[in-house]
Amino acid sequence: MRGYFAIGAERISKPMNLGNLLRSAHAFGAKFFFTIAAHPRAFEAKSDTSKAGDRLPLYRWASADEMSLPLHCKLVGVELIEGATDLPAFRHPLHAAYVLGPELGALSEGVLARCDHVIKIPTAFCINVGMAGAIVMYDRMRSLGQFPDRMAASAPPLKATSRER
């Protein structure tokens, strides 16, 4: 995939959500992970079974003012708010840091003010922060990755790997 990305969350409080988001970030190839004003108990995550916290740089900022992103890195807010760009229509920047809102609430005015773009997943209501992050990372990979066009016909039969047996 071209470029790089990071992902994080503001005011995340649930350990399971932080762990799932961190594990997904590792799986999709994030270059770093971050939190803004996270609740201390969020870091008790046991759902990060890939131990991404040991493999990715993790930045814990107390506020949006403390954030320090690499040069040319665009901050992309992910929030279900009026005026946000629908994810399927969004052209991902080559260098991006995606920030998701908290489980109960929305991105703060301070974070929104720092965002270069704000996108939304076109759903009827808010979804889990870990799920939202995975959808955004998948869309980025699909958009910027080197994948052939989707196949119109069905794929050939697959053989089970040793892991599936």
Biotite code that builds the C-alpha atoms (Angstrom):
import biotite.structure as struc

atoms = struc.array([
    struc.Atom([0.000, 0.000, 0.000], chain_id="A", res_id=1, res_name="MET", atom_name="CA", element="C"),
    struc.Atom([1.243, 3.470, -0.807], chain_id="A", res_id=2, res_name="ARG", atom_name="CA", element="C"),
    struc.Atom([1.874, 6.034, 1.937], chain_id="A", res_id=3, res_name="GLY", atom_name="CA", element="C"),
    struc.Atom([1.336, 5.357, 5.625], chain_id="A", res_id=4, res_name="TYR", atom_name="CA", element="C"),
    struc.Atom([-1.373, 5.753, 8.218], chain_id="A", res_id=5, res_name="PHE", atom_name="CA", element="C"),
    struc.Atom([-1.987, 5.810, 11.922], chain_id="A", res_id=6, res_name="ALA", atom_name="CA", element="C"),
    struc.Atom([-5.191, 5.423, 13.872], chain_id="A", res_id=7, res_name="ILE", atom_name="CA", element="C"),
    struc.Atom([-6.372, 6.387, 17.312], chain_id="A", res_id=8, res_name="GLY", atom_name="CA", element="C"),
    struc.Atom([-9.302, 7.453, 19.428], chain_id="A", res_id=9, res_name="ALA", atom_name="CA", element="C"),
    struc.Atom([-10.309, 10.360, 21.607], chain_id="A", res_id=10, res_name="GLU", atom_name="CA", element="C"),
    struc.Atom([-11.610, 9.766, 25.143], chain_id="A", res_id=11, res_name="ARG", atom_name="CA", element="C"),
    struc.Atom([-11.781, 5.994, 24.673], chain_id="A", res_id=12, res_name="ILE", atom_name="CA", element="C"),
    struc.Atom([-12.722, 4.299, 27.933], chain_id="A", res_id=13, res_name="SER", atom_name="CA", element="C"),
    struc.Atom([-13.462, 0.636, 27.297], chain_id="A", res_id=14, res_name="LYS", atom_name="CA", element="C"),
    struc.Atom([-10.486, -1.761, 27.353], chain_id="A", res_id=15, res_name="PRO", atom_name="CA", element="C"),
    struc.Atom([-12.110, -4.190, 24.908], chain_id="A", res_id=16, res_name="MET", atom_name="CA", element="C"),
    struc.Atom([-12.618, -1.418, 22.331], chain_id="A", res_id=17, res_name="ASN", atom_name="CA", element="C"),
    struc.Atom([-9.073, -0.104, 22.659], chain_id="A", res_id=18, res_name="LEU", atom_name="CA", element="C"),
    struc.Atom([-7.663, -3.619, 22.364], chain_id="A", res_id=19, res_name="GLY", atom_name="CA", element="C"),
    struc.Atom([-9.740, -4.430, 19.296], chain_id="A", res_id=20, res_name="ASN", atom_name="CA", element="C"),
    struc.Atom([-8.808, -1.165, 17.591], chain_id="A", res_id=21, res_name="LEU", atom_name="CA", element="C"),
    struc.Atom([-5.129, -1.632, 18.419], chain_id="A", res_id=22, res_name="LEU", atom_name="CA", element="C"),
    struc.Atom([-5.143, -5.227, 17.128], chain_id="A", res_id=23, res_name="ARG", atom_name="CA", element="C"),
    struc.Atom([-6.873, -4.151, 13.896], chain_id="A", res_id=24, res_name="SER", atom_name="CA", element="C"),
    struc.Atom([-4.365, -1.316, 13.453], chain_id="A", res_id=25, res_name="ALA", atom_name="CA", element="C"),
    struc.Atom([-1.542, -3.841, 13.721], chain_id="A", res_id=26, res_name="HIS", atom_name="CA", element="C"),
    struc.Atom([-3.229, -6.230, 11.272], chain_id="A", res_id=27, res_name="ALA", atom_name="CA", element="C"),
    struc.Atom([-3.835, -3.505, 8.670], chain_id="A", res_id=28, res_name="PHE", atom_name="CA", element="C"),
    struc.Atom([-0.265, -2.173, 8.916], chain_id="A", res_id=29, res_name="GLY", atom_name="CA", element="C"),
    struc.Atom([-0.618, 1.075, 10.860], chain_id="A", res_id=30, res_name="ALA", atom_name="CA", element="C"),
    struc.Atom([2.679, 2.849, 11.513], chain_id="A", res_id=31, res_name="LYS", atom_name="CA", element="C"),
    struc.Atom([1.592, 4.107, 14.943], chain_id="A", res_id=32, res_name="PHE", atom_name="CA", element="C"),
    struc.Atom([-1.385, 4.218, 17.284], chain_id="A", res_id=33, res_name="PHE", atom_name="CA", element="C"),
    struc.Atom([-2.549, 7.067, 19.504], chain_id="A", res_id=34, res_name="PHE", atom_name="CA", element="C"),
    struc.Atom([-5.080, 8.120, 22.075], chain_id="A", res_id=35, res_name="THR", atom_name="CA", element="C"),
    struc.Atom([-6.261, 11.552, 23.140], chain_id="A", res_id=36, res_name="ILE", atom_name="CA", element="C"),
    struc.Atom([-7.558, 11.983, 26.695], chain_id="A", res_id=37, res_name="ALA", atom_name="CA", element="C"),
    struc.Atom([-8.077, 8.227, 27.099], chain_id="A", res_id=38, res_name="ALA", atom_name="CA", element="C"),
    struc.Atom([-9.433, 6.878, 30.349], chain_id="A", res_id=39, res_name="HIS", atom_name="CA", element="C"),
    struc.Atom([-6.632, 5.065, 32.254], chain_id="A", res_id=40, res_name="PRO", atom_name="CA", element="C"),
    struc.Atom([-8.670, 1.844, 32.490], chain_id="A", res_id=41, res_name="ARG", atom_name="CA", element="C"),
    struc.Atom([-8.803, 1.639, 28.664], chain_id="A", res_id=42, res_name="ALA", atom_name="CA", element="C"),
    struc.Atom([-5.177, 0.475, 28.714], chain_id="A", res_id=43, res_name="PHE", atom_name="CA", element="C"),
    struc.Atom([-6.132, -2.674, 30.634], chain_id="A", res_id=44, res_name="GLU", atom_name="CA", element="C"),
    struc.Atom([-6.991, -4.148, 27.220], chain_id="A", res_id=45, res_name="ALA", atom_name="CA", element="C"),
    struc.Atom([-6.727, -7.914, 27.027], chain_id="A", res_id=46, res_name="LYS", atom_name="CA", element="C"),
    struc.Atom([-8.371, -8.114, 23.582], chain_id="A", res_id=47, res_name="SER", atom_name="CA", element="C"),
    struc.Atom([-5.123, -7.078, 21.848], chain_id="A", res_id=48, res_name="ASP", atom_name="CA", element="C"),
    struc.Atom([-4.124, -10.695, 21.288], chain_id="A", res_id=49, res_name="THR", atom_name="CA", element="C"),
    struc.Atom([-1.519, -9.744, 18.652], chain_id="A", res_id=50, res_name="SER", atom_name="CA", element="C"),
    struc.Atom([0.399, -7.730, 21.295], chain_id="A", res_id=51, res_name="LYS", atom_name="CA", element="C"),
    struc.Atom([0.320, -4.715, 18.961], chain_id="A", res_id=52, res_name="ALA", atom_name="CA", element="C"),
    struc.Atom([1.182, -2.485, 21.906], chain_id="A", res_id=53, res_name="GLY", atom_name="CA", element="C"),
    struc.Atom([4.639, -4.086, 21.877], chain_id="A", res_id=54, res_name="ASP", atom_name="CA", element="C"),
    struc.Atom([5.056, -3.718, 18.108], chain_id="A", res_id=55, res_name="ARG", atom_name="CA", element="C"),
    struc.Atom([3.660, -0.268, 17.272], chain_id="A", res_id=56, res_name="LEU", atom_name="CA", element="C"),
    struc.Atom([4.635, 3.112, 18.655], chain_id="A", res_id=57, res_name="PRO", atom_name="CA", element="C"),
    struc.Atom([1.819, 4.208, 20.977], chain_id="A", res_id=58, res_name="LEU", atom_name="CA", element="C"),
    struc.Atom([1.298, 7.897, 21.724], chain_id="A", res_id=59, res_name="TYR", atom_name="CA", element="C"),
    struc.Atom([-0.892, 8.939, 24.644], chain_id="A", res_id=60, res_name="ARG", atom_name="CA", element="C"),
    struc.Atom([-1.790, 12.614, 24.383], chain_id="A", res_id=61, res_name="TRP", atom_name="CA", element="C"),
    struc.Atom([-3.777, 14.337, 27.119], chain_id="A", res_id=62, res_name="ALA", atom_name="CA", element="C"),
    struc.Atom([-5.409, 16.780, 24.684], chain_id="A", res_id=63, res_name="SER", atom_name="CA", element="C"),
    struc.Atom([-5.622, 17.745, 21.025], chain_id="A", res_id=64, res_name="ALA", atom_name="CA", element="C"),
    struc.Atom([-3.163, 20.564, 21.748], chain_id="A", res_id=65, res_name="ASP", atom_name="CA", element="C"),
    struc.Atom([-0.471, 17.994, 22.659], chain_id="A", res_id=66, res_name="GLU", atom_name="CA", element="C"),
    struc.Atom([-0.786, 16.091, 19.384], chain_id="A", res_id=67, res_name="MET", atom_name="CA", element="C"),
    struc.Atom([2.313, 16.142, 17.233], chain_id="A", res_id=68, res_name="SER", atom_name="CA", element="C"),
    struc.Atom([1.909, 14.442, 13.871], chain_id="A", res_id=69, res_name="LEU", atom_name="CA", element="C"),
    struc.Atom([4.627, 13.918, 11.259], chain_id="A", res_id=70, res_name="PRO", atom_name="CA", element="C"),
    struc.Atom([5.111, 16.572, 8.594], chain_id="A", res_id=71, res_name="LEU", atom_name="CA", element="C"),
    struc.Atom([2.516, 16.280, 5.780], chain_id="A", res_id=72, res_name="HIS", atom_name="CA", element="C"),
    struc.Atom([0.373, 13.880, 7.844], chain_id="A", res_id=73, res_name="CYS", atom_name="CA", element="C"),
    struc.Atom([-3.313, 14.820, 7.537], chain_id="A", res_id=74, res_name="LYS", atom_name="CA", element="C"),
    struc.Atom([-5.608, 14.370, 10.530], chain_id="A", res_id=75, res_name="LEU", atom_name="CA", element="C"),
    struc.Atom([-8.873, 12.701, 9.490], chain_id="A", res_id=76, res_name="VAL", atom_name="CA", element="C"),
    struc.Atom([-11.742, 12.715, 11.969], chain_id="A", res_id=77, res_name="GLY", atom_name="CA", element="C"),
    struc.Atom([-14.191, 9.815, 11.806], chain_id="A", res_id=78, res_name="VAL", atom_name="CA", element="C"),
    struc.Atom([-17.543, 10.924, 13.155], chain_id="A", res_id=79, res_name="GLU", atom_name="CA", element="C"),
    struc.Atom([-21.197, 10.555, 12.220], chain_id="A", res_id=80, res_name="LEU", atom_name="CA", element="C"),
    struc.Atom([-21.942, 14.271, 11.979], chain_id="A", res_id=81, res_name="ILE", atom_name="CA", element="C"),
    struc.Atom([-23.661, 16.580, 9.516], chain_id="A", res_id=82, res_name="GLU", atom_name="CA", element="C"),
    struc.Atom([-21.316, 17.826, 6.827], chain_id="A", res_id=83, res_name="GLY", atom_name="CA", element="C"),
    struc.Atom([-18.834, 14.950, 7.078], chain_id="A", res_id=84, res_name="ALA", atom_name="CA", element="C"),
    struc.Atom([-17.821, 13.266, 3.819], chain_id="A", res_id=85, res_name="THR", atom_name="CA", element="C"),
    struc.Atom([-19.219, 9.780, 3.276], chain_id="A", res_id=86, res_name="ASP", atom_name="CA", element="C"),
    struc.Atom([-16.404, 7.232, 3.459], chain_id="A", res_id=87, res_name="LEU", atom_name="CA", element="C"),
    struc.Atom([-17.128, 5.662, 0.038], chain_id="A", res_id=88, res_name="PRO", atom_name="CA", element="C"),
    struc.Atom([-16.642, 9.098, -1.599], chain_id="A", res_id=89, res_name="ALA", atom_name="CA", element="C"),
    struc.Atom([-13.495, 10.012, 0.358], chain_id="A", res_id=90, res_name="PHE", atom_name="CA", element="C"),
    struc.Atom([-10.069, 10.060, -1.265], chain_id="A", res_id=91, res_name="ARG", atom_name="CA", element="C"),
    struc.Atom([-7.640, 8.977, 1.459], chain_id="A", res_id=92, res_name="HIS", atom_name="CA", element="C"),
    struc.Atom([-4.506, 11.134, 1.871], chain_id="A", res_id=93, res_name="PRO", atom_name="CA", element="C"),
    struc.Atom([-1.248, 9.245, 1.340], chain_id="A", res_id=94, res_name="LEU", atom_name="CA", element="C"),
    struc.Atom([-0.141, 10.209, 4.859], chain_id="A", res_id=95, res_name="HIS", atom_name="CA", element="C"),
    struc.Atom([-3.010, 10.157, 7.340], chain_id="A", res_id=96, res_name="ALA", atom_name="CA", element="C"),
    struc.Atom([-3.843, 9.789, 11.004], chain_id="A", res_id=97, res_name="ALA", atom_name="CA", element="C"),
    struc.Atom([-7.460, 8.749, 11.606], chain_id="A", res_id=98, res_name="TYR", atom_name="CA", element="C"),
    struc.Atom([-9.076, 9.707, 14.904], chain_id="A", res_id=99, res_name="VAL", atom_name="CA", element="C"),
    struc.Atom([-12.322, 8.135, 16.081], chain_id="A", res_id=100, res_name="LEU", atom_name="CA", element="C"),
    struc.Atom([-14.712, 9.582, 18.620], chain_id="A", res_id=101, res_name="GLY", atom_name="CA", element="C"),
    struc.Atom([-15.445, 8.086, 22.027], chain_id="A", res_id=102, res_name="PRO", atom_name="CA", element="C"),
    struc.Atom([-17.921, 5.323, 22.746], chain_id="A", res_id=103, res_name="GLU", atom_name="CA", element="C"),
    struc.Atom([-20.373, 7.731, 24.350], chain_id="A", res_id=104, res_name="LEU", atom_name="CA", element="C"),
    struc.Atom([-20.152, 11.060, 22.598], chain_id="A", res_id=105, res_name="GLY", atom_name="CA", element="C"),
    struc.Atom([-18.503, 12.719, 19.645], chain_id="A", res_id=106, res_name="ALA", atom_name="CA", element="C"),
    struc.Atom([-15.115, 14.124, 18.746], chain_id="A", res_id=107, res_name="LEU", atom_name="CA", element="C"),
    struc.Atom([-14.433, 17.261, 20.756], chain_id="A", res_id=108, res_name="SER", atom_name="CA", element="C"),
    struc.Atom([-14.413, 20.725, 19.198], chain_id="A", res_id=109, res_name="GLU", atom_name="CA", element="C"),
    struc.Atom([-10.659, 20.830, 19.869], chain_id="A", res_id=110, res_name="GLY", atom_name="CA", element="C"),
    struc.Atom([-10.017, 17.688, 17.826], chain_id="A", res_id=111, res_name="VAL", atom_name="CA", element="C"),
    struc.Atom([-12.452, 18.682, 15.066], chain_id="A", res_id=112, res_name="LEU", atom_name="CA", element="C"),
    struc.Atom([-10.663, 22.030, 14.767], chain_id="A", res_id=113, res_name="ALA", atom_name="CA", element="C"),
    struc.Atom([-7.380, 20.185, 14.132], chain_id="A", res_id=114, res_name="ARG", atom_name="CA", element="C"),
    struc.Atom([-8.850, 17.862, 11.479], chain_id="A", res_id=115, res_name="CYS", atom_name="CA", element="C"),
    struc.Atom([-7.986, 18.380, 7.828], chain_id="A", res_id=116, res_name="ASP", atom_name="CA", element="C"),
    struc.Atom([-10.951, 16.174, 6.864], chain_id="A", res_id=117, res_name="HIS", atom_name="CA", element="C"),
    struc.Atom([-13.955, 14.677, 8.654], chain_id="A", res_id=118, res_name="VAL", atom_name="CA", element="C"),
    struc.Atom([-15.497, 11.511, 7.265], chain_id="A", res_id=119, res_name="ILE", atom_name="CA", element="C"),
    struc.Atom([-18.425, 9.331, 8.251], chain_id="A", res_id=120, res_name="LYS", atom_name="CA", element="C"),
    struc.Atom([-19.366, 5.744, 7.670], chain_id="A", res_id=121, res_name="ILE", atom_name="CA", element="C"),
    struc.Atom([-22.835, 5.976, 6.080], chain_id="A", res_id=122, res_name="PRO", atom_name="CA", element="C"),
    struc.Atom([-24.787, 4.026, 8.690], chain_id="A", res_id=123, res_name="THR", atom_name="CA", element="C"),
    struc.Atom([-28.185, 4.703, 10.275], chain_id="A", res_id=124, res_name="ALA", atom_name="CA", element="C"),
    struc.Atom([-26.563, 5.169, 13.707], chain_id="A", res_id=125, res_name="PHE", atom_name="CA", element="C"),
    struc.Atom([-23.153, 5.022, 15.385], chain_id="A", res_id=126, res_name="CYS", atom_name="CA", element="C"),
    struc.Atom([-21.343, 1.695, 15.433], chain_id="A", res_id=127, res_name="ILE", atom_name="CA", element="C"),
    struc.Atom([-18.695, 0.302, 17.768], chain_id="A", res_id=128, res_name="ASN", atom_name="CA", element="C"),
    struc.Atom([-15.411, 2.249, 17.693], chain_id="A", res_id=129, res_name="VAL", atom_name="CA", element="C"),
    struc.Atom([-13.348, -0.869, 16.953], chain_id="A", res_id=130, res_name="GLY", atom_name="CA", element="C"),
    struc.Atom([-15.651, -1.829, 14.087], chain_id="A", res_id=131, res_name="MET", atom_name="CA", element="C"),
    struc.Atom([-15.594, 1.722, 12.706], chain_id="A", res_id=132, res_name="ALA", atom_name="CA", element="C"),
    struc.Atom([-11.799, 1.761, 12.761], chain_id="A", res_id=133, res_name="GLY", atom_name="CA", element="C"),
    struc.Atom([-11.584, -1.566, 10.936], chain_id="A", res_id=134, res_name="ALA", atom_name="CA", element="C"),
    struc.Atom([-13.986, -0.335, 8.243], chain_id="A", res_id=135, res_name="ILE", atom_name="CA", element="C"),
    struc.Atom([-11.947, 2.837, 7.683], chain_id="A", res_id=136, res_name="VAL", atom_name="CA", element="C"),
    struc.Atom([-8.666, 0.889, 7.538], chain_id="A", res_id=137, res_name="MET", atom_name="CA", element="C"),
    struc.Atom([-10.148, -1.626, 5.112], chain_id="A", res_id=138, res_name="TYR", atom_name="CA", element="C"),
    struc.Atom([-11.446, 1.183, 2.890], chain_id="A", res_id=139, res_name="ASP", atom_name="CA", element="C"),
    struc.Atom([-8.003, 2.786, 2.914], chain_id="A", res_id=140, res_name="ARG", atom_name="CA", element="C"),
    struc.Atom([-6.338, -0.510, 1.994], chain_id="A", res_id=141, res_name="MET", atom_name="CA", element="C"),
    struc.Atom([-8.871, -1.133, -0.777], chain_id="A", res_id=142, res_name="ARG", atom_name="CA", element="C"),
    struc.Atom([-8.470, 2.430, -2.135], chain_id="A", res_id=143, res_name="SER", atom_name="CA", element="C"),
    struc.Atom([-4.684, 2.753, -1.997], chain_id="A", res_id=144, res_name="LEU", atom_name="CA", element="C"),
    struc.Atom([-3.595, -0.869, -2.282], chain_id="A", res_id=145, res_name="GLY", atom_name="CA", element="C"),
    struc.Atom([-2.529, -2.540, -5.483], chain_id="A", res_id=146, res_name="GLN", atom_name="CA", element="C"),
    struc.Atom([-5.567, -4.763, -5.999], chain_id="A", res_id=147, res_name="PHE", atom_name="CA", element="C"),
    struc.Atom([-7.045, -5.925, -9.301], chain_id="A", res_id=148, res_name="PRO", atom_name="CA", element="C"),
    struc.Atom([-10.636, -5.043, -10.129], chain_id="A", res_id=149, res_name="ASP", atom_name="CA", element="C"),
    struc.Atom([-13.197, -7.162, -8.377], chain_id="A", res_id=150, res_name="ARG", atom_name="CA", element="C"),
    struc.Atom([-13.960, -10.403, -10.174], chain_id="A", res_id=151, res_name="MET", atom_name="CA", element="C"),
    struc.Atom([-17.344, -10.639, -11.889], chain_id="A", res_id=152, res_name="ALA", atom_name="CA", element="C"),
    struc.Atom([-17.327, -14.446, -11.983], chain_id="A", res_id=153, res_name="ALA", atom_name="CA", element="C"),
    struc.Atom([-17.018, -16.782, -9.028], chain_id="A", res_id=154, res_name="SER", atom_name="CA", element="C"),
    struc.Atom([-13.537, -17.659, -7.845], chain_id="A", res_id=155, res_name="ALA", atom_name="CA", element="C"),
    struc.Atom([-12.041, -21.137, -8.248], chain_id="A", res_id=156, res_name="PRO", atom_name="CA", element="C"),
    struc.Atom([-12.543, -23.554, -5.330], chain_id="A", res_id=157, res_name="PRO", atom_name="CA", element="C"),
    struc.Atom([-10.187, -22.944, -2.419], chain_id="A", res_id=158, res_name="LEU", atom_name="CA", element="C"),
    struc.Atom([-8.110, -25.563, -0.654], chain_id="A", res_id=159, res_name="LYS", atom_name="CA", element="C"),
    struc.Atom([-8.048, -25.600, 3.133], chain_id="A", res_id=160, res_name="ALA", atom_name="CA", element="C"),
    struc.Atom([-4.780, -24.499, 4.700], chain_id="A", res_id=161, res_name="THR", atom_name="CA", element="C"),
    struc.Atom([-3.198, -26.449, 7.531], chain_id="A", res_id=162, res_name="SER", atom_name="CA", element="C"),
    struc.Atom([-4.626, -23.871, 9.929], chain_id="A", res_id=163, res_name="ARG", atom_name="CA", element="C"),
    struc.Atom([-8.200, -24.545, 8.779], chain_id="A", res_id=164, res_name="GLU", atom_name="CA", element="C"),
    struc.Atom([-7.992, -28.341, 9.076], chain_id="A", res_id=165, res_name="ARG", atom_name="CA", element="C"),
])
